Amino acid sequence: MLTKRILSFGSTPLPDLSVHYLLVGGGGGGGNWDGGGGGAGGLLTNFGGTALSLSTGTNYLVKVGNGGAGGQKASPVTTSEVGADTFFDDNASGFTALGGGGGGNDNGNSGGLGGGASDGGSGGGTGEGSNQQIGFGTSGQGFNGGTATSNQGGGGGGASEAGKTASQPANTDGQGHGGDGLANAITGTSIFYAGGGGGDFRSGGFPGGSGGGADGSGTQANNGTNHLGGGGGARGGSVSVTAGQGGSGVAVLRYPSAYTITTQSSSNCSITTTTDGNDNVSIFKYTGSTTRQQGTMIIQF
């Protein structure tokens, strides 16, 4: 049974909190040789709108998951390669940013559907092959991935735009580029969240397009490094290089600095709190060593 605890500041009892939130289901990972990029997860926020009213002395559950992994050359896409959701439970109604879809492979598999279902976060791009279908997203939860052409994988869909098709002419984004994320300044600094991973573009030996990362540009690092902050993961550069993992999701809570968060329990989830003006900003990140998992934390104000 939960008990309500009243915190006091001086001689005046603190009222219920007004809390703003941002949830990111993780960025998409980049594909390896012929692989499509993973799709970004959903992005939900009420920052700048009506804040949630939360009670002190009450437990709240936060889950933070990864984004969709990039596509491999050989192994087929499975539901285990779809990014995990990021979730905040306010004990009245749950707010969930659905995970991104996995990238396609050169055996013709289409990009995975976001969140492991038909109506989740943005889908990944396809890999090279006969099946040119793309994963479908949901309004507000991410865009579709791009399609493949010949030996080139399409980019994964991002939170603000669709992934680029591998055959599109080179432009500022590049062929097979992952869709960019959305900018949000809930932390006090405008950051791009939930970008899609780039598809491999090996024609002529050029690297695949980068994912739309936490800073809006992602990375073209030639490995499968995991990127925190909701950005796109790196992409593989050849058949022998593992496709990029999805960037870890984040949950951000902004609330009056007269309050503090007490951690009740946690598993593979970290919390960092900074002050911006009159508010505290707490950022929750997944910290596990394996991709496509969720960290959990029970908090109390």
Backbone as a ProteinNet text record, in pm:
[ID]
protein_1_A
[PRIMARY]
MLTKRILSFGSTPLPDLSVHYLLVGGGGGGGNWDGGGGGAGGLLTNFGGTALSLSTGTNYLVKVGNGGAGGQKASPVTTSEVGADTFFDDNASGFTALGGGGGGNDNGNSGGLGGGASDGGSGGGTGEGSNQQIGFGTSGQGFNGGTATSNQGGGGGGASEAGKTASQPANTDGQGHGGDGLANAITGTSIFYAGGGGGDFRSGGFPGGSGGGADGSGTQANNGTNHLGGGGGARGGSVSVTAGQGGSGVAVLRYPSAYTITTQSSSNCSITTTTDGNDNVSIFKYTGSTTRQQGTMIIQF
[TERTIARY]
84.5	0	88.2	57.3	135.1	86.8	177.7	142.8	186.2	110.2	141.7	224.1	337.6	428.1	431.2	404.2	405.3	544	606.1	734.7	711	798.1	782	904.7	884.1	991.2	973.6	1060.1	1035.5	914.4	819.6	698.2	579	600.6	490	491.6	384.2	381	385.2	458.8	465.7	340.4	282	165.7	209.7	111.9	146.7	234.6	316.3	411.9	345.3	400.1	368.1	489.9	474.1	587.1	567.1	668.9	671.2	756.2	723.6	797.4	830	935.1	970.6	1014.2	958.5	993.4	1040.6	1153.7	1208	1230.4	1175.2	1190.6	1323.7	1416.5	1549.4	1567.3	1689.6	1721	1743.6	1746.1	1765.8	1911.8	1947.1	2083.9	2106.8	2231.8	2266.2	2286.7	2254.4	2269.2	2411.5	2443.9	2574.4	2560.6	2654.2	2657.7	2520.3	2458.2	2325.8	2211.4	2239.5	2134.3	2067.3	1940	1867.7	1888.5	1871.8	1885.2	1765.7	1789.3	1680.4	1599.3	1472.6	1386.2	1395.5	1372.8	1370.6	1241.9	1249.1	1129.9	1046.4	934.4	845.8	901.9	846.5	885.2	758.4	740	622	666.2	598.3	634	514.9	511	414.6	487.4	617.5	694.9	642	612.2	553.1	401.9	342.9	198.2	154.3	43.2	-10	72.3	123.8	207	121.6	183.9	119.7	117.6	16.4	10.3	38.2	154.8	195.4	196.2	180.7	176.4	311.5	341.8	461.6	433.8	541.4	527.4	462.8	459.8	397.7	500.7	496.8	590.6	547.4	645.7	622.5	724.3	679.7	765	812.6	944.2	1003.5	1075.6	1048.4	1121.7	1184.1	1309.6	1379.7	1435.9	1401.4	1445.9	1533.2	1585.1	1670	1589.1	1657	1595.2	1610.8	1558.9	1564.8	1704.2	1747.3	1879.8	1882.7	2001.6	2018.1	2011.9	1991.8	1979.3	2112.6	2113.5	2231	2225.3	2338.8	2339.6	2277.2	2308.4	2271.4	2146.9	2145.4	2036.8	1909.3	1791.3	1666.7	1630.8	1547.9	1497.2	1399.6	1411.5	1317.2	1261.5	1155.7	1096.1	1192.5	1292.7	1388.8	1478.5	1480.4	1563.1	1486.5	1364.5	1284.4	1307.7	1323.7	1356.3	1250	1295	1205.4	1142.4	1026.6	954.5	1019.1	989.5	1019.8	886.7	877.2	745.7	753.7	650.3	637.8	495.7	482.4	351.7	322.7	220.2	186.9	75.2	51.9	-49.3	-191.6	-207	-340.8	-353.5	-253.7	-250.3	-104.9	-72.5	65.6	99	219.7	269.3	383.2	368.7	463.8	511.4	643.3	703.1	746.5	683.7	705.4	840.3	901.4	1033.7	1034.6	1152.2	1167.3	1175.3	1152.4	1159.9	1301.7	1324.3	1455.1	1477	1602.8	1635.3	1620.8	1601.4	1587.2	1721.7	1717.3	1837.2	1836.8	1951.9	1960.3	1891.7	1829.8	1750.6	1608.2	1583.3	1453.2	1356.9	1395.9	1304.5	1282.1	1158.5	1128.7	1169.1	1171.7	1202.8	1098.5	1143	1051	953.1	837.8	738.4	773.2	751.6	791.6	722.7	797.5	739.7	700.3	735.4	698.8	553.6	486.6	346.3	322.8	198.9	169.5	144.1	144.5	108.4	200.9	327.4	419.9	506.1	626	718.9	758.6	846.7	877	944.9	919.5	979.1	1119.9	1195.6	1330.1	1326.1	1438.7	1449.6	1470.8	1443.3	1464.6	1610.6	1646.9	1776.1	1760.9	1874.2	1869.7	1797	1714.4	1641.9	1515.5	1437.3	1318	1201.5	1200.3	1090.2	1120.7	1047.1	1074.1	977.5	908.7	816.6	895.2	827.9	889.8	804.6	866.1	790.5	706.3	587.2	497.5	498.1	487.4	483.6	343.7	332.9	208	227.9	125.5	135.3	183.3	287.8	344.1	442.8	458.5	547.8	657	677.1	786.6	741.2	832.6	804.1	856.3	815.9	857	1005	1061.1	1196.9	1199.6	1319.1	1336	1353.9	1328.3	1343.4	1485.6	1517.7	1651.1	1655.8	1775.3	1797.4	1924.4	1912.6	2028	2099.1	2226.6	2304.5	2311	2210.5	2212.7	2088.2	2108.9	1998.1	1935.3	1806.6	1738.2	1760.7	1746.3	1760.8	1637.7	1656.5	1545.9	1469	1342.3	1260.4	1295.7	1288.9	1315.4	1188.3	1202.2	1084.7	1030.4	1113.2	1065.4	1056.6	1114.7	1107.6	1132.2	1089.8	1110.1	1256.9	1297.8	1432.2	1446.4	1567.3	1591.9	1604.7	1545.7	1559.9	1701.1	1754.6	1893.4	1918.6	1814.8	1833.7	1815.2	1778.3	1759.2	1891.3	1887.7	2011	2076.8	2207.3	2280.6	2235.3	2216.5	2177.5	2245.5	2196.9	2261.7	2253.8	2152	2140.2	2221.6	2226.5	2295.6	2200.4	2237.5	2155.3	2150.7	2035.7	2021.1	2031.4	2014	2026	1906.7	1933.1	1824.7	1749.2	1619.7	1539.7	1584.8	1584.5	1628.5	1531.2	1583.8	1500.7	1430.3	1361.9	1293.4	1368.7	1373.7	1441.3	1348.3	1403.5	1327.5	1423.6	1378.6	1466.8	1424	1365	1318	1433.3	1554.1	1669.6	1729.7	1682.1	1740.7	1826.5	1857.7	1933.8	1858.5	1843.7	1773.2	1856.1	1797.5	1864.6	1772.8	1832.9	1755.7	1747.1	1625.5	1601.4	1538.9	1560.3	1489.9	1513.2	1638.7	1672.2	1681.5	1657.4	1668.4	1809.9	1843.9	1977.3	1993.5	2115.2	2142	2151.7	2110.9	2127.7	2264.9	2314.4	2444.5	2436.8	2539.4	2548.8	2687.9	2703.8	2838.1	2874.7	2784.4	2816.1	2934.5	3040.4	3158.5	3242.2	3205.3	3284.6	3253.3	3147.3	3115.2	3040.8	3056.8	2986.4	2838.4	2760.6	2618.9	2593.5	2475.3	2437.4	2427.7	2458.8	2453.9	2311	2288.9	2159.2	2142.9	2019.9	1995	2015.5	2124.4	2163.2	2109.8	2161.2	2116.2	2146.9	2247.6	2279.3	2227.7	2144.6	2085.7	2168.6	2292.3	2378.7	2421.3	2414.7	2450	2598.6	2630.7	2771.3	2789.3	2906.3	2941.7	3054.6	3066.5	3169.4	3151.3	3261.9	3257.4	3250.1	3154.5	3139.4	2996.4	2969.4	2834.7	2817.3	2885.7	2879.8	2738.7	2700.5	2569.7	2579.5	2484.2	2487.4	2373.3	2406.8	2305.8	2237.7	2131.7	2065.4	1960.5	1918.8	1813.5	1861.9	1991	2044.4	2055.6	2081.2	2101.2	2230.9	2232.8	2354	2446.2	2568.1	2661.3	2613	2671.8	2634.7	2757.1	2732.2	2841.3	2890.9	3017.1	3073.4	3097.5	3082.6	3103.4	3028.4	3028.7	2955.1	3011.3	3138.2	3201.2	3181.6	3118.4	3098.2	2952.6	2932.8	2798.4	2721.5	2595.7	2512.7	2499.2	2478.4	2470.9	2351	2371.7	2263.4	2180.2	2060.1	1978.9	2027.5	2022.5	2059.2	1964.4	2016.3	1931.6	1825.2	1710.3	1605.1	1631.4	1553.5	1563.1	1423.9	1411.6	1293	1340.7	1282.7	1323.5	1205.1	1226.6	1123.9	1175.8	1093	1128	1024.4	1073.1	983.5	1046.8	969.3	1023.4	1138.9	1241.3	1362.4	1342.3	1225.3	1197.1	1178.9	1162.3	1141.8	1267.7	1283.3	1390.7	1333	1404.9	1363.1	1441.1	1369.4	1430.4	1421	1533.7	1534.6	1497.5	1391.3	1349.1	1422.1	1429.3	1500.2	1527.7	1630.1	1663.1	1728.4	1715.7	1778.9	1817.6	1948.7	2000.4	1946.5	1931.1	1878.5	1947.9	1996.6	2062.8	1978	2003.4	1934.3	2037.5	2028.7	2115.3	2027.5	2051	1968.6	2053.7	2008.4	2072.5	1967.7	2013.6	1921.2	1925.2	1808.1	1796.5	1695.3	1745.7	1656.8	1596.1	1464	1393.1	1352.3	1399	1356.4	1472.6	1441.3	1530.7	1495.6	1596.3	1576.2	1641.9	1562.6	1614.3	1604.2	1718.2	1726.3	1751.7	1666.3	1679.3	1731.7	1834.2	1892.5	1906	1891.7	1921.5	2072.4	2125	2269.7	2315.3	2226.7	2265.2	2364.5	2432.7	2538.9	2487.8	2365.3	2311	2202	2183	2084.9	1944.1	1845.6	1704.1	1653.9	1695.7	1649.1	1591.3	1533.1	1479.6	1538.5	1571.2	1606.1	1483.9	1476.1	1361.2	1407.2	1323	1352.3	1220.7	1211.4	1096.9	1142.1	1071.1	1109.7	997.4	1034.9	938.5	985.1	891.4	922.8	894.1
-119.3	0	124.4	217.2	339.7	441.8	506.7	611.3	745.5	847.7	981.1	1055.3	1108.8	1178.1	1325.4	1414.3	1557.9	1613.3	1672.7	1738.5	1884	1939.4	2079.5	2158.4	2282.1	2373.6	2496.2	2508.9	2611.3	2569.8	2660.6	2629.9	2607.1	2607.8	2594.6	2456.6	2375.4	2244.1	2260.5	2170.3	2174.5	2113	2176.5	2118.5	2008.1	1946.9	1848.9	1913.5	1830.3	1881.1	1909.9	2008.2	2028.1	1981.9	1871.9	1806.4	1801.6	1845.7	1829.8	1707.6	1642.2	1520.7	1518.6	1445	1410.1	1264.8	1184.6	1043.5	1013.3	945.2	906.2	756.1	688.3	543.6	497.7	588.6	551.8	582.3	613.9	638.2	508	513.5	394.6	366.3	239.3	199.5	190.5	206.4	199.5	57.5	31.8	-101.1	-131.8	-262.2	-298.8	-322.1	-394.3	-418.4	-463.8	-387.3	-413.5	-395	-366.9	-359.1	-223.3	-221.3	-96.7	-43.5	86.7	147.9	119.8	115.2	97.9	225.8	210.7	327	382.8	513	576.5	542.2	544.7	525.7	651.9	642	756.8	863.2	983.1	1094.1	1163	1166.3	1228	1332.9	1446.8	1549.7	1639.4	1693.4	1798.8	1924.8	1932.6	2050.5	2171.3	2277.4	2395.7	2393.6	2282.3	2271	2252.8	2184	2160.6	2054	2087.3	1993.8	1890	1775.4	1673.1	1717	1674.9	1699.7	1568.5	1561.4	1440.2	1463.9	1356.2	1364	1329.9	1391.2	1352.9	1225.8	1153.3	1031.5	917.5	924.7	822.1	764.3	632	567.4	585.1	614.1	624.4	537.7	470.5	379.1	443.8	437	484.8	368	344.3	244.8	315.7	283.1	344	233.7	238.3	134.3	186.8	95.4	128.8	150.5	200.2	215.9	90.6	93.7	-21.1	-44.1	-170.3	-204	-195.6	-173.5	-173.8	-314.5	-324.1	-453.6	-520.7	-653.4	-733.6	-783.6	-829.7	-885.5	-1024	-1106.4	-1246.4	-1282.3	-1248.2	-1295.7	-1215.3	-1275.7	-1202.2	-1113	-1012.9	-927.7	-1008.5	-998.7	-1062.9	-958	-992.4	-896.8	-858.9	-943.6	-911	-795.2	-762.4	-652.2	-521.3	-521.8	-399.6	-329.2	-197.5	-122	-130	-119.1	-124.1	12.5	11.1	134.5	210.8	340.9	421.7	462.2	446.5	449.3	526.3	606	673	653.3	597.9	568.6	667.1	750.2	849.8	800.7	667.8	603.7	642	712.8	746.7	703.8	740.7	697.7	687.4	584.3	563.4	643.5	698.9	769.3	685.8	644.4	551.5	601.6	607.6	631.7	496.5	453.3	319.7	307.4	190.9	168.4	166.3	185.6	187.8	48.8	42	-84.7	-123.3	-253.4	-301.4	-279.1	-264.6	-244.5	-371.8	-356	-470.9	-531.7	-650.5	-722.4	-751.7	-797.9	-817.9	-945.3	-1020.7	-1135.1	-1094.4	-963.2	-915.4	-881.2	-895	-860	-710.3	-672.7	-530.4	-485.5	-354.2	-301.5	-342.6	-365.1	-406	-295.5	-335	-238	-190.6	-63.8	-6.4	-70.3	-85.7	-135.8	-281.7	-353.9	-494.8	-514.6	-409.5	-417.8	-340.8	-342.2	-279.9	-130.6	-77.4	64	137.8	100.9	162.6	269.1	286	387.3	366.6	450.5	447.8	318.6	276.6	155	176.9	69.2	75.3	73.4	105.6	96.8	-46.6	-74.2	-209.5	-232.6	-359.1	-397.5	-433.8	-460.9	-497.5	-629.2	-639.3	-762.3	-735.9	-840.5	-828.3	-762.9	-770.5	-713.8	-567.7	-478.4	-336.2	-266.5	-341.9	-282.1	-208.7	-116.9	-43.3	-55.1	-33.3	-34.4	91.3	78.3	192.6	248.5	377.5	442.5	491.3	557.6	615	764.1	842.2	987.1	1025.2	1108.7	1148.8	1051	935.4	833	795.2	876.3	848	824.5	837.1	823.6	692	661.4	538.2	540.8	422.7	411	416.7	440	441.8	302.6	287.4	158.1	138.1	12.4	-23.8	-20.5	-11.1	-20.3	-100.5	-206.9	-289.2	-332.4	-292.4	-335.8	-230.2	-145.5	-35.5	-40.8	-19.3	-23	114.3	118.4	244.4	292.5	422.5	479.2	454.5	447.6	430.6	560.2	550.3	668.8	737.2	870.5	948.3	1011	1083.9	1143.4	1263	1324.2	1440.6	1419.8	1312	1290.1	1143.9	1105.1	968.5	944.2	818.2	781.9	793.3	822.3	840.4	705.7	702.8	585.5	579.7	460.3	445.8	501.6	508.5	555.5	705.9	774.8	918.8	988.2	1093.4	1165.2	1218.9	1228.6	1281.7	1424.1	1453.8	1588.2	1617	1714.9	1749	1634.5	1549.3	1435.5	1316.5	1297.2	1181.8	1065.8	977.7	861.2	766.8	709.6	616.2	680.1	811.8	883.2	850.5	833.7	814.2	943.7	935.5	1055	1126.1	1258	1336.6	1326	1359.7	1364.6	1497.8	1514.3	1639.1	1713	1845.7	1927.3	1957.8	1955	1989.2	2046.2	2148.2	2218.4	2197.6	2083.3	2059.9	2060.6	2027.9	2027.6	2166.1	2263.6	2397.2	2420.8	2314.2	2321.3	2245.5	2305.9	2239.1	2122.4	2002.4	1879.7	1805	1740.8	1656.3	1515	1464.5	1330.9	1242	1110.7	1009.6	1021.6	1014.1	1008.2	864.4	841.8	708.7	675.6	548.6	505	503.4	525.5	526.6	386.7	371.4	244.8	236.3	115	98.7	137.9	208.5	251	215.7	93.8	43.5	53.1	101.8	114.7	209.2	162.1	244.7	257.7	185.1	185.9	300	375.1	486.1	435.3	504.2	461	494.5	428.9	458.1	592.9	646.6	772.2	756.7	862.7	856.5	868.2	822.8	840.1	980.8	1026	1155.6	1143.2	1193.9	1167.7	1268.5	1259.7	1346.7	1492.6	1516.6	1653.9	1685	1598	1619.8	1567.2	1522.7	1477.7	1332.1	1275.7	1135.8	1111.2	992.8	954.2	862.2	862.7	766.4	676.4	664.2	576.9	436.4	370.8	242.3	126.2	130.2	23.4	21.1	-64.9	-78.8	-13.5	96.8	162.4	209.7	194.1	240.7	387.1	468.7	610.8	645.8	708.9	749.2	877	913.1	1039.6	1034.2	916	909.2	931.9	930.9	954.6	826.8	841.9	725.7	655.5	523.8	448.6	455.6	404.8	395.6	288.7	286.4	183.8	101.6	-24.3	-108.3	-66.4	-98.4	-57.9	-172.8	-297.3	-412.4	-530.2	-641.1	-757.4	-809.7	-783.6	-835	-744.3	-628.4	-533.2	-539.1	-552.7	-560.5	-432.2	-448.1	-329.9	-248.5	-118.7	-29.9	-58.9	-46.5	-58.6	68.8	57.8	177.4	259.3	390.6	476.4	458.5	466.6	450.6	559.9	521.7	619.4	699.3	803.5	884.2	921.7	937.8	998.7	1121.2	1237	1362.3	1418.9	1450.1	1514.1	1650.3	1752.4	1887.9	1932.4	1980.6	2008.4	2114.6	2179.2	2285.6	2236.1	2319.7	2278.1	2265.2	2303.6	2280.9	2132.9	2051.6	1907.5	1831.8	1715.1	1625.1	1486.2	1407	1269.7	1173.8	1084.4	976.4	849.1	783	657.7	542.8	469.9	355.5	228.3	205.8	90	115.5	48.3	67.5	-57.6	-76.7	-186.5	-138	-132.3	-88.4	47.8	135.6	268.6	368.8	479.3	582.5	709.2	795.3	922.9	1032.2	1140.3	1256.5	1379.6	1459	1577	1703.1	1801.9	1932.6	2039.3	2163.2	2274.5	2371.7	2411.7	2510	2615.2	2732.7	2836	2792.9	2796.1	2756.2	2609.4	2534.6	2395.4	2299	2178.3	2064.9	1989	1931.8	1849.8	1714.7	1609.1	1474.5	1393.3	1334	1257	1110.7	1024.2	880.8	817.5	732.3	665.4	516.3	440.8	298.1	279.2	196.2	179.7	35.2	-52.8	-192.9	-212.9	-325.9	-351.4	-415.1	-462.7	-526.7	-440.3	-453.9	-372.6	-430.5	-349.4	-388.8	-439.5	-373.4	-406	-280.1	-296.8	-182.8	-177.2	-56	-33.3	21.3	-4.8	41.4	117.5	207.6	282.1	320.2	298.2	344.8	468.9	578.2	705.5	757	848.6	912.2	1054.9	1146.8	1286.8	1311.4
0	0	0	-88.8	-98.7	4.5	68.7	164	110	134.4	86.2	190.7	147.8	237.5	198	290.5	263.7	291.7	188.5	206.4	242.8	324.4	361.6	321	283.7	246.6	334.4	436.8	537.8	619.9	635.9	712.7	622	488.3	394	329.4	345.1	280.1	128.8	61.8	-83.5	-144.1	-243.8	-311.9	-406.5	-474.8	-576.7	-683	-748.4	-845	-979.5	-1049.2	-1189.6	-1269	-1342.2	-1407.1	-1558.2	-1631.6	-1776.9	-1809.8	-1920.9	-1956.6	-2105.1	-2137.9	-2274.5	-2273.3	-2362.7	-2372.6	-2513.9	-2524.3	-2654.4	-2654.3	-2753.3	-2761.3	-2817.6	-2839.4	-2887.8	-3034.6	-3073.9	-3213.9	-3288.2	-3420.7	-3501.7	-3527.9	-3538.9	-3570.8	-3720.8	-3762.1	-3903.6	-3952.2	-4080.1	-4136.9	-4179.7	-4188.9	-4241.8	-4393.3	-4453.3	-4597.9	-4648.3	-4732.8	-4790.9	-4690.8	-4566.1	-4465.8	-4459.5	-4427.8	-4407.5	-4267.5	-4251.1	-4119.3	-4030.8	-3901.2	-3806.3	-3791.3	-3762.9	-3745.2	-3604.6	-3593.2	-3461.8	-3388	-3258.2	-3177.6	-3172.2	-3105.9	-3093.7	-3000.8	-3011.8	-2925.4	-2877.5	-2746.2	-2685.9	-2585.2	-2582.7	-2485.7	-2456.1	-2334.8	-2302	-2257.4	-2286.1	-2248.7	-2325.4	-2251.1	-2312.3	-2313.4	-2270.5	-2261.7	-2117.5	-2099.2	-1965.3	-1894.3	-1775.8	-1701.4	-1630	-1601.2	-1519.3	-1374.4	-1302.8	-1159.1	-1088.2	-1021	-951.1	-800.8	-725.5	-579.7	-519.5	-407.3	-332.7	-254.5	-221.7	-143.4	-219.4	-352.4	-436	-531.3	-550.3	-641.5	-786.7	-871.6	-1014.6	-1086.9	-1192.9	-1267.2	-1397	-1421.8	-1546.5	-1612.5	-1741.6	-1819.5	-1938.9	-1966.4	-2079.9	-2168	-2297.4	-2389.6	-2500.8	-2581.7	-2694.5	-2821.6	-2924.2	-3055	-3139.3	-3261	-3349.7	-3404.3	-3409	-3459.8	-3611.9	-3666.6	-3811.4	-3868.1	-3999.9	-4064.9	-4092.1	-4083.7	-4113.2	-4257.8	-4309.8	-4444.4	-4448.5	-4348.3	-4357.3	-4277.2	-4149.7	-4063.4	-4087.5	-4081.2	-4105	-3986.7	-4014.8	-3908.1	-3823.8	-3694.4	-3604.7	-3509.5	-3439.1	-3346.4	-3235.1	-3207.3	-3102.4	-3143.5	-3272	-3318.7	-3321.9	-3273	-3268.1	-3135	-3140.3	-3021.1	-2912.5	-2788.9	-2674.5	-2648.5	-2586.1	-2556.1	-2440.5	-2434.5	-2316.7	-2254.6	-2123.1	-2058.4	-1927.6	-1899.8	-1770.3	-1720.1	-1601.1	-1543.1	-1431.2	-1451.9	-1349.5	-1258.1	-1256.6	-1171.2	-1209.5	-1317.5	-1366.2	-1511.9	-1591.7	-1731.6	-1774	-1851.3	-1892.5	-2017	-2021.6	-2139.9	-2197	-2322.8	-2382.4	-2517.7	-2537.3	-2667.9	-2722.3	-2829.5	-2881	-2951.1	-2940.4	-2996.8	-3148.9	-3206.1	-3351.4	-3411.5	-3542.4	-3614.3	-3648.9	-3664.9	-3707.2	-3855.9	-3896.4	-4037.2	-4118.2	-4248.8	-4337.6	-4374.9	-4439.3	-4478.1	-4627.1	-4677.6	-4821.6	-4868.3	-4777.3	-4820.8	-4857.4	-4858	-4903.8	-4793.5	-4667.8	-4559.4	-4554.3	-4529	-4512.6	-4373.4	-4354	-4222.3	-4120.1	-3998.8	-3892.9	-3858	-3812.6	-3768.3	-3627.8	-3602	-3475.4	-3356.8	-3249.4	-3126.1	-3129.2	-3233	-3242.7	-3279.3	-3322.9	-3359.6	-3488.1	-3536.6	-3665.4	-3654.3	-3535.1	-3520.9	-3423.9	-3424.2	-3330.4	-3392.6	-3336.7	-3382.8	-3527.1	-3577.4	-3719.9	-3761.5	-3884.6	-3935.4	-3984.6	-3992.6	-4048.7	-4200.2	-4262	-4407.5	-4451.1	-4577.7	-4628.1	-4662.9	-4671.5	-4724.7	-4871.1	-4937.9	-5079.4	-5096.4	-5197.6	-5222.8	-5300.8	-5318.1	-5401.2	-5329.1	-5197	-5120.2	-5090.8	-5151.6	-5137.1	-5041.9	-4958.4	-4863.3	-4754.5	-4689.4	-4580.4	-4456.2	-4341	-4216.5	-4205.7	-4152	-4140.5	-3999.5	-3987.7	-3858.1	-3824.5	-3712.4	-3665.8	-3648.2	-3677.8	-3664.9	-3525.7	-3519.6	-3392.3	-3333.5	-3398	-3345.5	-3444.5	-3546.3	-3637.8	-3780.7	-3874.3	-4015.8	-4071.9	-4195.4	-4261.2	-4298.5	-4317.1	-4367.2	-4518.5	-4572.7	-4717.2	-4773.6	-4904.1	-4969.1	-5020.5	-5048	-5096.6	-5248.7	-5301.7	-5445.3	-5469.5	-5546.5	-5580.2	-5452.7	-5435.9	-5319.4	-5210.7	-5202.7	-5108	-5019.3	-4889.5	-4795.8	-4776.3	-4753.1	-4727.3	-4584.9	-4563.6	-4430.1	-4344.8	-4214.5	-4121.6	-4101.6	-4075.8	-4052.1	-3921.5	-3920.8	-3801	-3747.3	-3637.2	-3574.2	-3652.4	-3739.5	-3813	-3962.8	-4015	-4159.3	-4191.3	-4311.5	-4357.3	-4389.4	-4382.7	-4424.3	-4575	-4620.5	-4763.5	-4834.3	-4953.8	-5039.1	-5095.4	-5109.6	-5152.8	-5292.4	-5376.3	-5513.4	-5528.2	-5421.5	-5432.5	-5464.2	-5547.8	-5580	-5453.9	-5458.8	-5344.8	-5315.4	-5188.8	-5146.5	-5012.5	-4943	-4816	-4716.4	-4728.4	-4638.8	-4688	-4818.6	-4873.5	-4895.6	-4986	-5016	-4896.7	-4872.9	-4762.5	-4625.3	-4618	-4490.5	-4400.3	-4272	-4177.2	-4152.7	-4135.9	-4109.2	-3982.9	-3986.4	-3871.9	-3755	-3636.7	-3517.4	-3503.5	-3392.3	-3359.7	-3250.2	-3261.8	-3162.2	-3045.8	-2925.4	-2806.9	-2702.9	-2629	-2535	-2390	-2358.7	-2222.4	-2122.2	-2164.9	-2074.3	-2056.7	-2132.9	-2133.3	-2255.5	-2327	-2451.6	-2558.8	-2676.1	-2785	-2836.9	-2835.4	-2877.5	-2973.3	-3074.9	-3165.4	-3108.6	-3097.2	-3043.8	-3151.6	-3138	-3217.2	-3366.7	-3407.4	-3549.6	-3596.9	-3726.2	-3784.5	-3826.4	-3824.4	-3865	-4016.2	-4064.1	-4207.8	-4266.1	-4392.2	-4462.8	-4526.8	-4544.9	-4607.7	-4755.5	-4801.9	-4940.8	-4988.1	-5039.5	-5068.7	-5215.9	-5300.2	-5441.8	-5459	-5521.5	-5539.3	-5413.8	-5308.1	-5185.9	-5091.6	-5116.9	-5027.6	-4904.5	-4792.5	-4671	-4677.5	-4593.1	-4586.1	-4522	-4547.2	-4484	-4334	-4261.7	-4116.2	-4066	-3944.5	-3882	-3829.4	-3818.7	-3757	-3607.5	-3558	-3420.4	-3321.2	-3198.7	-3091.5	-3121.2	-3205.3	-3244.5	-3384.5	-3439.1	-3569.8	-3683.8	-3657.5	-3766.1	-3754.2	-3636.3	-3618.6	-3637.8	-3686.9	-3700.2	-3819.7	-3876.4	-3979.1	-3929.9	-3798.6	-3741.5	-3795.6	-3827.9	-3896.7	-3797.6	-3709.9	-3612.3	-3561.1	-3465.3	-3412.4	-3277.6	-3254.7	-3124.8	-3092.7	-2966.6	-2921.3	-2879.1	-2921.8	-2890.1	-2795.7	-2683.2	-2587.4	-2633.9	-2565.8	-2593.4	-2701.4	-2741.8	-2841.9	-2982.3	-3006.4	-3139.7	-3220.7	-3350.9	-3435.3	-3402	-3409.4	-3386.5	-3506.3	-3489.6	-3600.6	-3698.3	-3818	-3914.2	-3948.9	-3983.4	-4026.8	-4163.9	-4196	-4322.8	-4418.8	-4372.6	-4459.6	-4398.9	-4472.2	-4425.4	-4293.6	-4266.5	-4145.2	-4024.6	-4044.8	-3935.7	-3890.1	-3760.9	-3705.3	-3732.5	-3767	-3789.3	-3661.7	-3677.5	-3563	-3474.2	-3345	-3248.4	-3248.8	-3197.9	-3181.8	-3063.9	-3077	-2965.6	-2848.9	-2728.3	-2610.5	-2604.2	-2558.6	-2536.2	-2410.3	-2391.3	-2269.6	-2223	-2093.5	-2033.1	-1956.7	-1985.9	-1923.1	-1845.6	-1717.7	-1635.1	-1590.3	-1606.2	-1563.6	-1460.7	-1344.1	-1232.5	-1143.2	-1054	-968	-882.3	-867.6	-796.8	-646.1	-594.8	-452.7	-422.6	-527.5	-511.2	-551.7	-494.4	-533.8	-556.6	-636	-664.5	-575.9	-510.3	-434.8	-517	-537.1	-612.4	-520	-555.8	-475.6	-519	-649.8	-703.7	-850.7	-904.2	-1044.7	-1100.1	-1231.7	-1302.3	-1440.6	-1466.7	-1596.4	-1638.3	-1542.2	-1570.3	-1478.5	-1537.7	-1458.9	-1458.2	-1359.6	-1351.1	-1323.5	-1401	-1383.8	-1369.3	-1266.4	-1240.6	-1244.7	-1321.2	-1328.1	-1300	-1279.5	-1254.2	-1371.5	-1416.9	-1523.8	-1478.9	-1440.3	-1388.1	-1256.5	-1247.2	-1125.5	-1125.2	-1224	-1237.9	-1225.2	-1179.5	-1191.5	-1319.1	-1382.2	-1501.2	-1476.3	-1469.5	-1446	-1574.4	-1613.7	-1736.9	-1702.2	-1751	-1730.2	-1858.8	-1845.8	-1961.9	-1935.3	-2041.4	-2034.1	-2034.8	-1944.9	-1930.3	-1946.6	-1989	-2004.8	-2117.6	-2116.8	-2213.5	-2341.7	-2343.8	-2463	-2522.9	-2652	-2721.4	-2708	-2738.7	-2743.4	-2608.2	-2502.5	-2368.7	-2303.9	-2185.8	-2112.2	-1972	-1928.1	-1789.2	-1716.2	-1586.9	-1509.3	-1384.8	-1339	-1217.7	-1150.7	-1021.6	-942.3	-867	-886.7	-825.4	-735.6	-649.8	-560.2	-534.5	-535.2	-501.8	-354
[MASK]
+++++++++++++++++++++++++++++++++++++++++++++++++++++++++++++++++++++++++++++++++++++++++++++++++++++++++++++++++++++++++++++++++++++++++++++++++++++++++++++++++++++++++++++++++++++++++++++++++++++++++++++++++++++++++++++++++++++++++++++++++++++++++++++++++++++++++++++++++++++++++++++++++++++++++++++

